[in-house]
Amino acid sequence: MSLAFDDYGRPYIILRDQGQKKRMKGLEAYKSNILAAKAVANTLSSSLGPKGMDKMLVSPDGDVSVTNDGATIVEKMEIQHPTAKLLVELSQSQDAEIGDGTTGVVVLAGKLLEQALTLLDKGIHPLKISDGFDRACDVAIKHLETISEEIDIQANEHEALIQAACTALGSKVVSKRKRELGKIAVTAVLDVADLARRDVNLDLIKIQTKTGGSVEDTRLISGILIDKDMSHPQMPKEVNDARICLLTCPFEPPKPKTKHNINISSAEDYKKLYQQEQQYFVDMVKLVKASGANIALCQWGFDDEANHLLLQNELPAVRWVSGTDVELIAMATGARIIPRFQEITPEKLGKAGCVKEVQFGTSNERMLVIENCQCTKAVTILIRGGSQMIVDEAKRSIHDAICVIRNLIKDNRIVYGGGSAELACAIQVLQYADEVSSVEQYAIRSFADALEGIPCCLADNCGLNPITSVAQAKSRQLKENNPRIGIDCMELGTTDMKEQRIYETLSSKKQQIQLATQVVKMILKIDDVIAPDDY
């Protein structure tokens, strides 16, 4: 693209491949961008809430995923429109910062864009709409902090954390077992949490999946589970009081770094070479044994000869341990990762109470468990399920629950779910709109309408009448001055979310509203689009 001037000094743009490009300006550009982003949000809206539907996504390779996790759906959708891709980034930033609420944030952005489209048709300038949304967002965030409650996460055996995990798991495929899985997630987080600093290192929670069995067989292991077994079937299946040597160098003779050839001209030369190789293996095993190690974990492989020598020297070993597992084992056991055999010393060994091989099902699949680690209480959640799709979705669900618990430990303030927080904010924003005398008043009112769209969507997905349900909840909130009244999605007979014990973290709800507003403001600032003709 280049800028040129005509005889009168008026600028005009020359586009490369002019014939294959089309240009949209002004209202047409706004509408094109908004409709593209809205299409993505509408796809996700049916996945919101405890009775939200799942989506089946088939990749170009034919891999099938079934999920209702917002971040996963938009990530795997093949989206071409650049503005719609902003919503993909929106859900991913919510996932990165909070870990939960990825569907809600995209749906809210879609509702805001819907309102923005109506305002543009009325002739209101996009920047006025942006400013109005910004002001309304500030009011909503302040009101969220006013209606939030602090909860005691220690009380009643961490019941508050379990309930928060159940709320996160309630909309997932594993919702039938949400209580049991919630308890597993809470125990896992508390095992690795530093409550004094209010910090949780999620790297110490490993989530391992294994098909076979049912979701009920999911369990928490106090230690690290790795999908490996002993390198030789005759090695002992259990090592107590383990002193672990963690190697990132292979059990094999050194290879020449440059392109040299070795010419063997006689049988004696061959025997010498053979003995030399044998000596390398012997020396390597001696160095490991001399350090006092009674088990070796190696990131690389070793051949049958080394394997046999390790068995002869009664040194159990595991090969092809992945890099992430090596780092996790080093953190948990206090082991130093050793890059060369010459550097092995007793101080670099890790310590664990027990390393044992466990067996699954009839297919004789084996895994290794490292328990009672010396340094930190690393834990593993072993997820079971009837198929790979169920196992993958359960993994995503438990990840969301763990993130919610982590957020509650960092900031123990909550707001109630079921659309009650959005309704309370909508009421507050509408009251604020009455005080604004400029054109932005229309945008502020529209923001309140967009917030009401979330409980509407929840009611719709649960088979209730959205207009009636939201109107009744709004009326009761105003009458009783009770911000906890929401949508009775599970039809338990009460719309008070405190009684239903449905709540979310304040940080998640604030982030959702702020991120959605920021993305909508960005989309509203695009007024000129030059794109290929098939765009």
C-alpha positions as CSV (number, residue, x, y, z in Angstrom):
1,M,0.0,0.0,0.0
2,S,1.3,3.5,-0.9
3,L,0.1,7.0,-0.6
4,A,0.0,9.3,-3.7
5,F,-1.3,12.8,-4.4
6,D,-3.3,14.0,-7.4
7,D,-2.7,17.3,-9.3
8,Y,-4.6,19.3,-6.7
9,G,-2.6,17.8,-3.8
10,R,-5.4,15.5,-2.6
11,P,-4.1,12.2,-1.2
12,Y,-5.2,8.8,-2.4
13,I,-4.1,5.3,-1.6
14,I,-2.7,2.9,-4.2
15,L,-3.1,-0.8,-3.2
16,R,-1.1,-3.7,-4.4
17,D,-3.3,-6.3,-6.0
18,Q,-6.1,-3.7,-6.1
19,G,-8.4,-6.1,-8.0
20,Q,-8.2,-8.8,-5.3
21,K,-8.7,-6.4,-2.4
22,K,-11.9,-4.8,-1.1
23,R,-12.1,-1.9,1.3
24,M,-14.7,-1.2,3.9
25,K,-15.0,2.1,5.7
26,G,-17.1,3.7,8.4
27,L,-20.3,2.1,9.4
28,E,-19.9,-0.8,7.0
29,A,-16.5,-1.7,8.6
30,Y,-17.9,-1.4,12.1
31,K,-20.8,-3.7,11.2
32,S,-18.6,-6.3,9.5
33,N,-16.3,-6.5,12.5
34,I,-19.1,-6.7,15.0
35,L,-21.0,-9.4,13.1
36,A,-17.9,-11.5,12.8
37,A,-17.1,-11.3,16.5
38,K,-20.7,-11.8,17.4
39,A,-20.9,-15.1,15.4
40,V,-18.1,-16.6,17.6
41,A,-19.8,-15.4,20.8
42,N,-23.2,-16.9,19.6
43,T,-21.5,-20.2,19.1
44,L,-20.3,-20.3,22.7
45,S,-23.5,-18.9,24.3
46,S,-25.2,-22.3,24.3
47,S,-22.3,-23.7,26.3
48,L,-22.8,-21.3,29.2
49,G,-24.1,-22.6,32.6
50,P,-24.6,-25.9,34.4
51,K,-26.8,-27.3,31.6
52,G,-24.8,-25.8,28.7
53,M,-24.3,-28.0,25.6
54,D,-21.0,-29.5,24.5
55,K,-19.4,-28.9,21.1
56,M,-17.8,-31.5,19.0
57,L,-14.7,-30.2,17.1
58,V,-13.1,-32.2,14.3
59,S,-9.6,-31.2,13.4
60,P,-8.2,-31.4,9.8
61,D,-6.4,-34.6,10.8
62,G,-9.7,-36.1,11.9
63,D,-9.1,-35.8,15.7
64,V,-12.3,-35.4,17.6
65,S,-12.7,-33.3,20.7
66,V,-15.9,-32.9,22.7
67,T,-15.9,-30.0,25.2
68,N,-17.7,-27.1,26.6
69,D,-14.6,-25.3,27.8
70,G,-14.7,-21.9,26.1
71,A,-11.0,-21.5,25.6
72,T,-10.7,-24.9,24.0
73,I,-13.6,-24.4,21.7
74,V,-12.4,-21.0,20.3
75,E,-8.8,-22.3,20.1
76,K,-9.8,-25.3,18.0
77,M,-12.3,-23.4,15.8
78,E,-10.7,-22.5,12.5
79,I,-11.4,-18.8,12.5
80,Q,-10.4,-16.7,9.5
81,H,-11.8,-13.3,10.3
82,P,-9.1,-11.2,12.1
83,T,-11.6,-9.4,14.3
84,A,-13.2,-12.7,15.4
85,K,-9.7,-13.9,16.3
86,L,-9.7,-11.1,19.0
87,L,-12.3,-13.1,20.9
88,V,-10.0,-16.2,20.7
89,E,-7.3,-14.1,22.4
90,L,-9.8,-12.8,24.9
91,S,-10.8,-16.2,26.1
92,Q,-7.1,-17.3,26.2
93,S,-6.1,-14.3,28.3
94,Q,-9.0,-15.1,30.8
95,D,-7.7,-18.7,30.8
96,A,-4.1,-17.6,31.4
97,E,-4.9,-15.1,34.2
98,I,-7.8,-16.8,36.0
99,G,-8.2,-20.3,34.5
100,D,-12.0,-20.3,34.6
101,G,-14.9,-18.2,33.1
102,T,-13.6,-18.4,29.5
103,T,-17.1,-19.0,28.1
104,G,-18.7,-16.2,30.1
105,V,-16.2,-13.6,29.0
106,V,-16.8,-14.3,25.3
107,V,-20.6,-14.4,25.7
108,L,-20.4,-11.0,27.6
109,A,-18.3,-9.5,24.8
110,G,-20.9,-10.8,22.3
111,K,-23.7,-9.2,24.2
112,L,-21.8,-5.8,24.4
113,L,-21.2,-5.9,20.6
114,E,-24.9,-6.6,20.0
115,Q,-25.8,-3.5,22.0
116,A,-23.0,-1.5,20.2
117,L,-24.6,-2.4,16.9
118,T,-28.0,-1.0,18.0
119,L,-26.3,2.2,19.2
120,L,-24.4,2.6,15.9
121,D,-27.7,2.3,14.0
122,K,-29.0,5.2,16.1
123,G,-26.1,7.3,14.8
124,I,-24.1,7.5,18.1
125,H,-20.3,7.9,17.5
126,P,-18.3,4.7,18.3
127,L,-16.0,6.7,20.6
128,K,-19.0,7.8,22.6
129,I,-20.1,4.2,22.9
130,S,-16.6,3.2,24.0
131,D,-16.4,5.9,26.7
132,G,-19.9,5.0,27.9
133,F,-19.0,1.3,28.2
134,D,-15.8,2.3,30.0
135,R,-17.6,4.3,32.6
136,A,-20.2,1.6,33.1
137,C,-17.5,-1.0,33.5
138,D,-15.9,1.1,36.4
139,V,-19.3,1.3,38.1
140,A,-19.9,-2.5,37.7
141,I,-16.4,-3.3,39.1
142,K,-16.9,-1.0,42.2
143,H,-20.3,-2.5,42.8
144,L,-18.9,-6.1,42.6
145,E,-16.5,-5.2,45.4
146,T,-19.3,-3.8,47.4
147,I,-21.5,-6.9,47.2
148,S,-18.6,-9.4,47.5
149,E,-18.2,-11.4,50.7
150,E,-15.1,-12.7,52.4
151,I,-15.2,-16.4,53.2
152,D,-13.2,-18.4,55.7
153,I,-11.5,-21.0,53.5
154,Q,-10.3,-23.0,56.6
155,A,-13.7,-23.4,58.2
156,N,-15.6,-26.7,58.2
157,E,-12.8,-28.7,56.6
158,H,-12.4,-26.2,53.7
159,E,-16.0,-26.5,52.7
160,A,-15.9,-23.1,51.0
161,L,-13.2,-24.3,48.6
162,I,-15.0,-27.5,47.8
163,Q,-18.2,-25.5,47.0
164,A,-16.2,-23.2,44.7
165,A,-14.7,-26.2,42.9
166,C,-18.2,-27.7,42.6
167,T,-19.5,-24.5,40.9
168,A,-16.6,-24.7,38.4
169,L,-17.2,-28.4,37.7
170,G,-21.0,-28.1,37.6
171,S,-21.1,-27.1,33.9
172,K,-18.7,-29.9,32.8
173,V,-19.0,-33.4,31.6
174,V,-18.0,-34.7,35.0
175,S,-20.7,-32.8,36.9
176,K,-22.3,-36.0,38.2
177,R,-19.1,-36.5,40.3
178,K,-18.4,-32.8,41.0
179,R,-18.3,-33.3,44.8
180,E,-15.7,-36.1,44.7
181,L,-13.5,-34.4,42.1
182,G,-13.9,-31.1,43.9
183,K,-12.5,-32.7,47.1
184,I,-9.6,-34.2,45.1
185,A,-8.8,-30.8,43.6
186,V,-9.0,-29.0,47.0
187,T,-6.7,-31.6,48.7
188,A,-4.2,-31.4,45.8
189,V,-4.0,-27.5,46.0
190,L,-3.8,-27.5,49.8
191,D,-1.0,-30.1,49.7
192,V,1.2,-27.8,47.6
193,A,0.0,-24.4,48.9
194,D,2.0,-21.9,50.9
195,L,-0.9,-20.5,53.0
196,A,1.3,-18.0,54.8
197,R,2.2,-16.3,51.5
198,R,-1.1,-17.1,49.9
199,D,0.6,-18.7,47.0
200,V,0.2,-21.9,45.1
201,N,2.8,-23.4,42.8
202,L,0.6,-25.2,40.2
203,D,3.8,-26.8,38.7
204,L,3.8,-29.2,41.7
205,I,0.4,-30.6,40.7
206,K,0.7,-33.1,37.9
207,I,-2.4,-34.2,36.1
208,Q,-1.9,-37.6,34.5
209,T,-4.5,-39.3,32.4
210,K,-5.1,-43.0,31.7
211,T,-8.0,-44.5,29.7
212,G,-9.8,-47.5,31.2
213,G,-11.9,-47.5,34.4
214,S,-14.5,-44.8,35.0
215,V,-14.3,-41.2,36.2
216,E,-15.1,-42.5,39.7
217,D,-11.7,-44.2,39.7
218,T,-9.9,-40.8,39.5
219,R,-7.7,-40.5,42.5
220,L,-5.1,-38.3,44.2
221,I,-1.6,-39.7,44.6
222,S,0.7,-38.1,47.2
223,G,3.8,-38.1,45.0
224,I,4.7,-38.0,41.4
225,L,3.3,-40.5,38.9
226,I,5.2,-41.0,35.6
227,D,4.0,-43.1,32.7
228,K,7.1,-45.3,32.7
229,D,8.3,-48.6,34.1
230,M,11.6,-50.2,35.1
231,S,13.8,-50.6,32.1
232,H,14.2,-54.4,32.8
233,P,11.4,-56.7,33.8
234,Q,13.6,-58.5,36.4
235,M,14.5,-55.3,38.3
236,P,12.8,-54.8,41.7
237,K,9.3,-53.3,41.4
238,E,9.7,-51.3,44.6
239,V,12.7,-49.3,46.0
240,N,12.3,-48.1,49.6
241,D,14.3,-45.1,51.0
242,A,15.1,-44.2,47.4
243,R,18.2,-42.1,46.7
244,I,17.6,-41.0,43.1
245,C,20.2,-40.2,40.5
246,L,18.7,-37.9,37.9
247,L,20.6,-38.1,34.6
248,T,20.3,-36.1,31.4
249,C,23.2,-38.0,29.7
250,P,22.6,-41.3,27.9
251,F,24.1,-44.7,29.1
252,E,26.1,-45.2,25.9
253,P,29.7,-44.8,24.7
254,P,30.7,-41.3,23.5
255,K,30.2,-40.6,19.8
256,P,32.7,-38.6,17.8
257,K,31.5,-35.1,17.3
258,T,33.1,-34.6,13.9
259,K,32.7,-36.8,10.8
260,H,35.5,-39.3,11.6
261,N,35.7,-42.9,10.4
262,I,37.1,-45.7,12.5
263,N,38.8,-48.4,10.3
264,I,38.9,-51.8,11.9
265,S,41.4,-54.0,10.0
266,S,41.7,-57.0,12.2
267,A,39.8,-59.1,14.8
268,E,42.1,-57.8,17.5
269,D,41.1,-54.2,16.8
270,Y,37.5,-55.2,16.9
271,K,38.0,-57.0,20.3
272,K,39.8,-53.9,21.7
273,L,36.9,-51.6,20.5
274,Y,34.4,-54.0,22.1
275,Q,36.3,-54.1,25.4
276,Q,36.6,-50.3,25.3
277,E,32.8,-50.0,24.9
278,Q,32.2,-52.5,27.7
279,Q,34.6,-50.5,30.0
280,Y,32.5,-47.3,29.3
281,F,29.4,-49.0,30.5
282,V,31.1,-50.5,33.6
283,D,32.6,-47.1,34.5
284,M,29.2,-45.4,34.2
285,V,27.4,-47.9,36.4
286,K,30.3,-47.7,38.9
287,L,30.1,-43.9,39.1
288,V,26.3,-44.2,39.8
289,K,26.7,-46.9,42.4
290,A,29.7,-45.1,44.1
291,S,27.5,-42.1,44.8
292,G,25.2,-44.2,46.9
293,A,22.3,-44.0,44.5
294,N,19.9,-47.0,44.5
295,I,17.8,-46.0,41.5
296,A,18.7,-44.1,38.3
297,L,16.2,-42.1,36.2
298,C,17.6,-41.2,32.8
299,Q,16.1,-38.6,30.3
300,W,17.7,-40.6,27.4
301,G,17.6,-44.3,26.5
302,F,20.2,-46.9,27.0
303,D,20.8,-50.1,25.0
304,D,20.4,-53.7,26.1
305,E,24.0,-54.0,27.1
306,A,23.8,-51.2,29.6
307,N,20.4,-52.5,30.8
308,H,21.9,-55.9,31.5
309,L,24.8,-54.3,33.4
310,L,22.4,-52.3,35.5
311,L,20.5,-55.4,36.4
312,Q,23.8,-57.3,37.2
313,N,24.8,-54.5,39.5
314,E,21.4,-54.4,41.2
315,L,20.7,-50.8,40.1
316,P,17.1,-50.3,39.1
317,A,16.8,-47.8,36.3
318,V,14.1,-46.0,34.3
319,R,14.7,-44.6,30.7
320,W,13.1,-42.0,28.5
321,V,11.8,-39.9,31.4
322,S,10.3,-36.7,29.8
323,G,12.0,-33.3,30.4
324,T,9.0,-31.9,32.4
325,D,9.0,-35.0,34.6
326,V,12.7,-34.7,35.2
327,E,12.2,-31.1,36.4
328,L,9.3,-32.0,38.6
329,I,11.2,-34.9,40.2
330,A,14.2,-32.6,40.8
331,M,11.9,-30.0,42.5
332,A,10.1,-32.6,44.7
333,T,13.0,-34.8,45.7
334,G,15.8,-32.2,46.0
335,A,17.8,-34.0,43.3
336,R,20.2,-32.0,41.1
337,I,19.9,-32.7,37.4
338,I,23.3,-34.3,36.4
339,P,24.5,-33.7,32.8
340,R,27.7,-35.8,32.9
341,F,28.6,-39.0,34.7
342,Q,31.8,-37.4,36.0
343,E,29.7,-34.9,38.0
344,I,27.8,-37.5,40.1
345,T,28.2,-36.8,43.8
346,P,26.2,-38.0,46.8
347,E,25.0,-34.4,47.5
348,K,23.3,-34.3,44.1
349,L,21.0,-37.3,44.8
350,G,17.3,-36.8,45.5
351,K,15.5,-38.5,48.3
352,A,12.1,-40.1,48.4
353,G,10.4,-42.6,50.8
354,C,9.4,-45.0,48.1
355,V,9.6,-45.6,44.3
356,K,7.3,-48.3,43.1
357,E,5.7,-49.7,40.0
358,V,1.9,-49.9,39.8
359,Q,-0.2,-51.9,37.4
360,F,-3.5,-51.0,35.7
361,G,-6.2,-53.2,34.2
362,T,-5.8,-56.4,32.3
363,S,-3.5,-54.9,29.6
364,N,-0.7,-54.9,32.1
365,E,0.1,-51.2,31.7
366,R,2.5,-50.0,34.3
367,M,3.4,-46.6,35.8
368,L,5.9,-45.5,38.4
369,V,4.9,-43.7,41.7
370,I,7.5,-41.6,43.6
371,E,6.1,-41.1,47.1
372,N,7.1,-39.1,50.3
373,C,9.4,-36.7,48.5
374,Q,12.0,-34.9,50.5
375,C,11.6,-31.3,49.5
376,T,8.1,-30.4,48.5
377,K,4.8,-32.2,48.7
378,A,4.3,-32.7,45.0
379,V,1.1,-34.5,44.1
380,T,-0.4,-36.2,41.0
381,I,-4.1,-36.5,40.1
382,L,-4.6,-39.7,38.1
383,I,-7.7,-39.2,35.9
384,R,-9.5,-42.3,34.6
385,G,-12.3,-42.5,32.0
386,G,-13.9,-44.7,29.5
387,S,-12.5,-43.0,26.4
388,Q,-9.8,-40.5,25.5
389,M,-12.3,-37.8,24.9
390,I,-13.8,-38.1,28.4
391,V,-10.4,-38.2,30.0
392,D,-9.3,-35.1,28.1
393,E,-12.4,-33.2,29.1
394,A,-12.1,-34.3,32.7
395,K,-8.5,-33.0,32.7
396,R,-9.7,-29.6,31.4
397,S,-12.4,-29.5,34.1
398,I,-10.1,-30.4,36.9
399,H,-7.6,-27.7,35.7
400,D,-10.4,-25.1,35.9
401,A,-11.4,-26.3,39.4
402,I,-7.7,-26.1,40.6
403,C,-7.4,-22.6,39.2
404,V,-10.6,-21.5,41.0
405,I,-9.2,-22.9,44.4
406,R,-5.9,-21.2,43.8
407,N,-7.6,-17.8,43.2
408,L,-9.7,-18.2,46.4
409,I,-6.5,-18.8,48.4
410,K,-4.9,-15.7,46.9
411,D,-8.1,-13.6,47.4
412,N,-10.9,-15.1,49.5
413,R,-13.6,-12.7,48.3
414,I,-16.5,-14.2,46.4
415,V,-19.6,-13.1,44.5
416,Y,-22.6,-15.3,44.0
417,G,-23.3,-17.1,40.7
418,G,-26.4,-17.9,38.7
419,G,-26.3,-14.5,37.0
420,S,-27.0,-12.8,40.3
421,A,-23.8,-10.7,40.3
422,E,-24.4,-9.5,36.7
423,L,-28.0,-8.6,37.5
424,A,-26.9,-6.6,40.6
425,C,-24.3,-4.8,38.5
426,A,-26.9,-4.1,35.8
427,I,-29.3,-2.5,38.3
428,Q,-26.4,-0.3,39.7
429,V,-25.3,0.7,36.2
430,L,-28.9,1.7,35.2
431,Q,-29.1,3.9,38.3
432,Y,-25.8,5.5,37.4
433,A,-27.1,6.2,33.8
434,D,-29.8,8.4,35.2
435,E,-27.1,10.8,36.6
436,V,-25.3,11.1,33.2
437,S,-26.6,14.0,31.0
438,S,-24.4,13.4,27.9
439,V,-24.9,11.0,24.9
440,E,-22.9,8.4,26.8
441,Q,-26.0,7.7,28.9
442,Y,-27.3,5.5,26.0
443,A,-24.1,3.5,26.0
444,I,-24.2,3.1,29.8
445,R,-27.8,1.8,29.6
446,S,-26.8,-0.6,26.8
447,F,-24.0,-1.9,29.0
448,A,-26.6,-2.8,31.7
449,D,-28.7,-4.6,29.1
450,A,-25.6,-6.6,28.0
451,L,-25.0,-7.6,31.6
452,E,-28.6,-8.8,31.8
453,G,-27.9,-10.9,28.7
454,I,-25.8,-13.3,30.8
455,P,-28.6,-14.5,33.2
456,C,-30.9,-14.5,30.1
457,C,-28.5,-16.9,28.4
458,L,-28.2,-19.1,31.5
459,A,-32.0,-19.4,31.8
460,D,-32.3,-20.2,28.1
461,N,-29.8,-23.0,28.3
462,C,-31.6,-24.5,31.3
463,G,-35.0,-24.6,29.4
464,L,-36.5,-21.8,31.5
465,N,-38.3,-18.8,30.0
466,P,-35.4,-16.2,29.9
467,I,-37.5,-13.0,29.9
468,T,-39.8,-14.2,32.8
469,S,-36.9,-15.6,34.9
470,V,-34.7,-12.5,34.6
471,A,-37.6,-10.2,35.2
472,Q,-38.6,-12.0,38.4
473,A,-35.0,-12.2,39.6
474,K,-34.5,-8.4,38.9
475,S,-37.8,-7.5,40.6
476,R,-36.8,-9.5,43.7
477,Q,-33.3,-8.0,43.9
478,L,-34.8,-4.5,43.8
479,K,-37.6,-5.3,46.3
480,E,-35.5,-7.2,48.8
481,N,-32.2,-5.3,48.2
482,N,-30.7,-8.7,47.9
483,P,-27.8,-9.1,45.3
484,R,-27.8,-12.9,45.7
485,I,-31.0,-13.5,43.7
486,G,-30.2,-15.3,40.4
487,I,-31.5,-17.9,38.0
488,D,-32.5,-21.3,39.5
489,C,-30.8,-23.3,36.8
490,M,-30.9,-26.6,38.7
491,E,-34.6,-26.1,39.7
492,L,-33.9,-26.6,43.4
493,G,-36.8,-24.3,44.4
494,T,-34.8,-21.3,45.5
495,T,-33.3,-18.4,43.5
496,D,-31.1,-17.3,46.4
497,M,-27.6,-18.4,45.3
498,K,-26.3,-18.3,48.9
499,E,-28.8,-21.1,49.8
500,Q,-27.8,-23.0,46.7
501,R,-24.1,-22.4,47.6
502,I,-23.2,-21.3,44.0
503,Y,-20.4,-18.8,44.0
504,E,-17.4,-17.6,42.0
505,T,-14.3,-15.8,42.9
506,L,-14.5,-12.0,42.8
507,S,-11.2,-11.8,40.8
508,S,-12.7,-14.0,38.0
509,K,-15.9,-11.9,37.7
510,K,-14.0,-8.6,37.7
511,Q,-11.6,-9.9,35.1
512,Q,-14.4,-11.1,32.9
513,I,-16.1,-7.7,32.8
514,Q,-12.9,-5.7,32.3
515,L,-11.5,-7.9,29.5
516,A,-14.8,-8.1,27.6
517,T,-15.1,-4.3,27.8
518,Q,-11.5,-3.7,26.6
519,V,-11.9,-6.0,23.6
520,V,-15.2,-4.4,22.6
521,K,-13.6,-0.9,22.8
522,M,-10.8,-2.1,20.5
523,I,-13.3,-3.5,17.9
524,L,-15.2,-0.2,18.0
525,K,-12.1,1.7,17.1
526,I,-11.6,-0.1,13.8
527,D,-13.1,2.0,11.0
528,D,-11.2,1.0,7.9
529,V,-10.6,-2.5,6.7
530,I,-8.6,-3.4,3.6
531,A,-8.8,-7.2,3.0
532,P,-8.7,-9.9,0.4
533,D,-11.9,-10.2,-1.7
534,D,-13.0,-13.5,-0.1
535,Y,-12.9,-11.9,3.4
